[in-house]
Amino acid sequence: MSLNKKGFTLIESLFAFSIFTTVIILLVSLYVTNSKTNIKVNQEYETYQSKKQQIEYTLNLDEGIETCLKKALH
């Protein structure tokens, strides 16, 4: 009877270890996915900021201000 109980203990230990390794692998994969997504979002935000700056530089703000002032005075 004691040999049978030792077998169950071994099986339970191996089952617990497999659950533990599965959880560790899951956490590591989620961390890697989160890191990749964060890098991608930061790159897209930098691209957005640079395009926004290019658009703002192409606008001629002096002419826009003068036009608004002329319309406000008339």
MILUMPA-193103 format. One line per 4 residues: number of its first residue (from 1); their letters; for each residue z, x, y of N, C-alpha, C. Coordinates in steps of 0.05 Angstrom, whole numbers. Each point is the difference from the previous one (the first is absolute). Example, Ala and Ser with C-alpha at 12.3 -4.5 7.8 and 13.67 -1.06 7.14 Angstrom:
BEGIN
1) AS) 156 264 -114 0 -18 24 0 18 24 ~ -14 -7 21 1 16 24 14 -15 22
END
This chain:
BEGIN
1) MSLN) 0 16 -24 0 -16 24 0 17 25 ~ 13 23 0 2 17 23 -27 12 6 ~ -17 6 -20 -26 12 4 -18 -20 15 ~ 2 -25 -8 -16 -21 13 8 -3 29
5) KKGF) 25 2 7 9 -2 27 -9 24 17 ~ -1 24 -12 -10 23 14 -30 -3 6 ~ -14 -12 -18 -29 -5 5 -4 -19 24 ~ 16 -21 1 -2 -18 23 7 14 26
9) TLIE) 20 17 -1 8 15 24 -23 18 10 ~ -14 13 -19 -22 17 7 -23 -17 12 ~ -6 -22 -13 -21 -17 11 7 -11 27 ~ 25 -8 4 8 -10 26 -2 22 21
13) SLFA) 8 25 -7 -2 22 19 -29 6 7 ~ -18 0 -19 -28 5 5 -12 -23 17 ~ 8 -24 -6 -10 -23 16 10 3 29 ~ 25 7 4 11 3 27 -14 23 14
17) FSIF) -6 21 -14 -14 23 12 -28 -8 8 ~ -14 -15 -16 -27 -9 7 0 -18 24 ~ 20 -17 3 3 -17 24 5 18 24 ~ 17 19 -3 7 18 22 -25 16 9
21) TTVI) -15 11 -18 -24 14 8 -21 -18 12 ~ -2 -24 -10 -19 -20 12 7 -6 29 ~ 26 -3 5 9 -6 28 -5 24 18 ~ 5 24 -10 -4 24 16 -30 3 6
25) ILLV) -17 -4 -19 -29 2 4 -9 -22 20 ~ 11 -23 -2 -7 -22 19 8 8 28 ~ 24 10 4 10 8 26 -17 22 12 ~ -7 20 -16 -17 22 10 -28 -10 8
29) SLYV) -11 -17 -16 -27 -11 6 1 -17 26 ~ 21 -16 3 2 -15 24 4 17 25 ~ 15 22 -3 4 19 22 -27 13 8 ~ -15 8 -20 -26 13 6 -19 -20 13
33) TNSK) -1 -24 -10 -17 -21 12 8 -6 29 ~ 26 -1 5 10 -5 27 -8 23 18 ~ 2 25 -9 -7 23 16 -30 0 7 ~ -17 -6 -20 -28 -1 5 -8 -22 20
37) TNIK) 13 -23 -3 -5 -22 18 9 7 28 ~ 23 13 3 10 7 26 -19 20 13 ~ -10 19 -15 -19 20 12 -25 -14 9 ~ -10 -19 -16 -25 -14 7 4 -17 25
41) VNQE) 23 -13 2 6 -17 24 1 18 25 ~ 13 23 -2 2 18 22 -27 11 9 ~ -17 6 -19 -27 9 6 -16 -22 14 ~ 2 -24 -9 -14 -22 12 10 -6 28
45) YETY) 26 3 4 12 -4 27 -10 22 19 ~ -2 25 -9 -10 22 16 -29 -5 8 ~ -16 -10 -19 -28 -6 5 -2 -23 21 ~ 17 -20 -3 1 -22 19 7 10 28
49) QSKK) 20 18 2 9 10 26 -22 17 13 ~ -14 16 -16 -21 17 12 -24 -17 9 ~ -7 -21 -15 -21 -18 9 8 -15 25 ~ 25 -8 1 10 -14 24 -2 18 24
53) QQIE) 8 25 -3 -2 19 22 -28 4 9 ~ -19 2 -19 -28 4 7 -11 -24 16 ~ 8 -24 -8 -9 -24 14 12 0 28 ~ 25 7 3 13 0 26 -13 21 18
57) YTLN) -8 23 -11 -13 20 17 -28 -8 8 ~ -13 -15 -16 -27 -9 7 -1 -21 21 ~ 22 -15 3 1 -20 21 3 13 27 ~ -14 -9 19 2 11 27 21 -17 15
61) LDEG) 24 9 0 22 -16 12 -2 -2 30 ~ -10 21 13 -3 -1 29 -18 -22 9 ~ -23 -3 -13 -18 -22 7 12 -27 -5 ~ 15 -2 -22 13 -26 -6 21 -7 21
65) IETC) 15 20 9 21 -6 20 -13 -8 26 ~ -21 15 8 -14 -7 25 -12 -28 -1 ~ -12 -8 -22 -11 -26 -3 21 -22 2 ~ 23 5 -13 22 -20 2 10 -2 28
69) LKKA) 3 23 14 10 -1 27 -20 -14 19 ~ -25 4 -4 -20 -13 17 1 -30 -5 ~ 3 -9 -25 1 -28 -6 26 -12 11 ~ 22 15 0 25 -10 10 -1 -3 31
73) LH) -14 18 13 -1 -1 29 -18 -22 11 ~ -20 -8 -16 -19 -20 10 9 -27 -7
END
